[in-house]
Amino acid sequence: MVNLRSGRQDRLLVIMVWLLTVVVLGLGIATTSPILLVWGVLGLPAAVFLSYVHLRDTRSGPPAGSGGAAEPTSAEPTSAESGSTDDSSS
């Protein structure tokens, strides 16, 4: 499985999400526009979740629980393939 990790360059995207959320919410409050208020209120939990994921993925060290057990080593598929070719030739 692919190991997706946030990089430092993703910080700009997180800042942009927070900036747009605050602007939309501020405009919604200032103009009392219901649609802007809805988008601003929906944007807040999304920005918090995005920040949590970004901070979690930019920590130093491997993530807890990965342990490499889910990733097969290169020797395992080779031995399985050689065993299956022996069975098919018999």
C-alpha positions in Angstrom: 0.0 0.0 0.0 1.2 3.5 -0.8 2.4 5.5 2.2 1.0 9.0 1.8 2.6 11.6 4.0 2.0 15.3 4.2 5.1 17.4 3.4 6.1 20.9 4.4 4.8 22.2 1.1 1.3 21.2 2.1 1.3 23.8 4.9 0.4 26.5 2.3 -2.7 24.5 1.4 -3.8 24.2 5.1 -3.2 28.0 5.5 -5.3 28.7 2.4 -8.2 26.5 3.7 -8.2 28.4 7.0 -8.0 31.8 5.3 -10.9 31.0 2.9 -13.0 29.6 5.7 -12.4 32.7 7.9 -13.1 35.0 5.0 -16.3 33.2 4.0 -17.5 33.0 7.6 -16.7 36.7 8.1 -18.5 37.8 5.0 -21.5 35.6 5.9 -21.7 37.3 9.3 -21.2 40.8 7.9 -23.7 40.4 5.1 -26.0 38.0 7.0 -26.0 35.8 3.9 -27.3 32.4 4.9 -25.3 30.5 2.2 -22.1 32.1 3.3 -22.8 31.2 6.9 -23.5 27.6 5.9 -20.3 27.3 3.9 -18.3 29.0 6.7 -19.8 26.7 9.4 -19.1 23.6 7.2 -15.6 24.9 6.5 -14.6 25.1 10.1 -14.7 21.4 11.0 -13.1 20.6 7.6 -10.2 23.0 8.3 -9.8 21.6 11.8 -9.7 18.0 10.4 -7.3 19.0 7.7 -5.0 20.7 10.2 -5.1 17.6 12.4 -4.2 15.3 9.6 -1.4 17.6 8.4 0.1 17.9 11.9 -0.2 14.1 12.4 1.6 13.4 9.1 4.4 15.9 9.5 5.5 14.5 12.9 9.0 13.0 13.0 9.3 9.2 13.1 7.1 6.5 11.6 3.4 6.4 12.4 2.3 4.2 15.2 0.8 0.9 14.1 2.4 0.6 10.7 5.3 -1.6 11.8 5.8 -2.8 8.3 3.8 -6.0 9.0 1.3 -5.2 6.2 4.1 -4.8 3.6 5.3 -8.2 2.2 9.0 -8.6 1.8 10.4 -9.3 -1.7 11.4 -12.9 -0.7 7.8 -14.0 0.1 6.2 -13.4 -3.4 9.3 -15.0 -5.1 9.0 -18.2 -3.0 5.2 -18.4 -3.6 5.7 -17.9 -7.4 8.4 -20.6 -7.5 6.2 -23.0 -5.6 3.2 -22.3 -7.9 5.3 -23.0 -11.0 6.5 -26.3 -9.5 2.9 -27.3 -8.9 1.8 -26.4 -12.4 4.6 -28.3 -14.1 3.8 -31.5 -12.2 
